[in-house]
Amino acid sequence: MYQIVWQRLLTFFSGADVFSATLIVAVFMAGLGLGSLAGGHLADRLSPRGRVLAFAAAEAGTALCALASVPLLHGFFFVRLGPLALPLPVMALLLFAVLLLPTFLMGLTLPLLSRVVTTSLGQAGRRIGALYGWNTLGAAIGAFGTVWFGVRAFGFAGTVHVAAALNLGCALVALAMALGHRTSPDEGSSLTEDRPAPVAEPSPPDTVPLSGWLSLYALSGFIALSLEIVWFRLLGILLKSNSFTFATLLGFFLCGLGSGALVGSRMAPRSRRPARVFLALQAAIPLYAGLSLAVLVWGLGHLAFLQPLARYLAEYDPIDFGEAVRSTLRYVIRLGEVAPHARNTALQFLSLYGALPAVLVGPPTFLMGLSFPFLQRAVQTDVRRLGRRVGWLQGANIVGATVGSSLTGLVLLDVLGTAWTLRLLVALGGVFLLRLFALGDLRARKGPVLAAAVVTVAAVALSPSSEWLWARLHGTTPERIVFDEDGSGLALLKEETQDGRLRTVVFANGLGQSQLPYGSYHTVLGALPALVHPRPESVAVIGLGSGDTLFGSGARPETRSMECVEIVSSQVPSLRSLYRQRPDPGLHRVLTDGRIRLSSGDGRAFLMRSPARFDVIEADALRPDSAFAGNLYSLEYFELLRSRLRPGGLGVTWCPTDRVRNTFLRVFPHVLRVGDTLMGSDAPIPFDPEALRARLREAFTDAYFRRAGIDIEALIADTLARPVASWGPEFDRSSLLDVNTDLLPRDEYRASERLLIRPR
């Protein structure tokens, strides 16, 4: 719960781009790792009662940090420090400082509890594995519960308060247990040893030095977190992700880990070769990841039962999430007795949010969890040092995970792309195979070694190329796409025919954004405020997409400068590649217009830190329920917009919901709505349709659109034919309570929709 909420709150300060997200994850993991190391040493030095008291103190301390986190992260970091253009190292130090204590306290808990419940070596695999398994399943419930219930019901602040209450509950229970504990059993007493089944002793030839285990478990963490990033990239594109996707996929990841650890805790005590089992399981994880993706990509082009998925991947829009959830509930409750449309929607939702992550992520994460108790069985040789070894292992694993998330998110996806990053991870799995066959009498077995090498090489070779991977995941073939990928995401342009006309559809991370040639609502969204403003000299646009909105905003000869900030930095090179292959006059203008400055990063962070003021600021049309959309539809964002406008300037947004309109009206004293476009200002907005049409006929503007093949008068006439509404300072805004805020982005999380109720 904390990771999801804190990561979101910190994006207001550090931005929602890949660098900030990776930095936050790395700092979070570093705190956990340091806590694990300290907790291991502390656990071996305390009495049984002292360990329980230390656990209670860690839980209570985490709760206190959590209660202070929202005013600190949003109130101080965002409000006070957000406008400062801090260098990345300074930002990293600040994030590390604010997250270190609570994550350190979280990291303490597993070594402490491991030492509490384990009093003999025979219990190590089963009890530590069970602790890890239940803890991880709790994390999975937290991930699911945060987005499906917590944020929707209580917002980010309320969700943190619920989590803090749970921490305090744990602390109170632990305190009661410690105060009621009157005996201090001997560490090795057979009276405390639980023997439900015979415990097999590890075979001597399987002994590996502790330093070797630490290195191997660090590599395991590196591969696990790197795979997690790769899976989130892949599944985000497959699912055309929304604000529920990340936490749902994280929940599947953690469910696999937790259930695997619980099963392993029962199997590990019976194993005579725990070291070999651990190494074999770790080797199988990346092999499965590579081969399963290869089968999926091949199957999308050849298997009949995957064709509905292939058709969905080719579509512009994502599934209607709210309707899909309700249809699925009806389908399950009524045992399939529903209308054909509801049945098809339910089956599509179950395949996307159930079958796909279960097949791609479920087995390898189950193997990750399954291997943990076997590792404890292999490593724990002295009960007096059990806590330290748990802490060292967890610390090494977290260090590997931190390096893996940072290197993959910031370097490998940039340099290699998703397909080759996955191939690298598959190849790294061969390290576990090599170590496995270096154990004991297996050295002489050339056959298994050769077979393992062949399987690894085959898995690397069979992994799909970038061209085939992204083509299949967008429902087409390589010759019809142009793409560019880096750590920030995937920009893909797909050629297709609609109504006998050739068009290029622009996708960003699997979601359809706009198209070429220009001439859609995006053109109007850019052009309308530029035509309404008397003299729009300086314009800022958040989001590039196809460049259509940016193009429309440059229609006036008075415009001297145009800033455009795109969070998916691969968007610009992909558009340049498209232009080289299939020149388009509108795109040519965007790429060569000397007034335009294109940059990459978080648009809200850009506005917050820019000293410039603008005549027009707008964000490209963004689905209100897409991930992080709440950052551009909130009360605080519109207030930022207003503060960055010149006198008489226009803040502009698409108006997809009534709640967006309410939020916008709460901020701007003068608001004009033309069609689906809202314009707000501190001064009355001059709106004269005849003056607007006259500006369209000016030589510069007329030639500007004509060269791009756009009949702008027809586009604008269609917009002007729709209802026009205006509000002034006299309008009573006190009743506008249903709004989006940073801490409760209602539209993004569908807070008004009753998703999880029994349908009538």
Secondary structure, DSSP 4 states (H G I P E B T S, - for coil): -HHHHHHHHHHHHH-SSHHHHHHHHHHHHHHHHHHHHHHHHHHHHS-HHHHHHHHHHHHHHHHHHHHHHHIIIIIIIIIIITTS---HHHHHHHHHHHHHHHHHHHHHHHHHHHHHH--SGGGIIIIIHHHHHHHHHHHHHHHHHIIIIIHHHHHHHHHHHHHHHHHHHHHHHHHHHHHT------TT-GGG---SSPPPPPPGGG---HHHHHHHHHHHHHHHHHHHHHHHHHHHHHHT--TTHHHHHHHHHHHHHHHHHHHHHHHGGG-S-HHHHHHHHHHHHHHHHHHHHHHHHHHHHH-GGGHHHHHHHH-SSPP-HHHHHHHHHHHHHTTT-S-HHHHHHHHHHHIIIIIHHHHHTHHHHHHHHHHHHHHHHHH---GGGHHHHHHHHHHHHHHHHHHHHHHIIIIIHHHTHHHHHHHHHHHHTHHHHHHHHTSGGGGG-HHHHHHHHHHHHHHHHHSPPHHHHHHHTTTS-GGGEEEEEETTEEEEEEEEEETTEEEEEEEETTEEEEEESS-SHHHHHHHHHHHHSS---EEEEE--TTSHHHHHHT--TT--EEEEEESSTTHHHHHHHHHHHS--HHHHHHHH-TTEEEEES-HHHHHHH----EEEEEE----TTSTTGGGGSSHHHHHHHHHTEEEEEEEEEE--SHHHHHHHHHH-SEEEEETTEEEEESSPPP--HHHHHHHHTSHHHHHHHHHTT--HHHHHHHHHTS-EEEE-TTS--TT------SS--TTTTTTTS--SS---
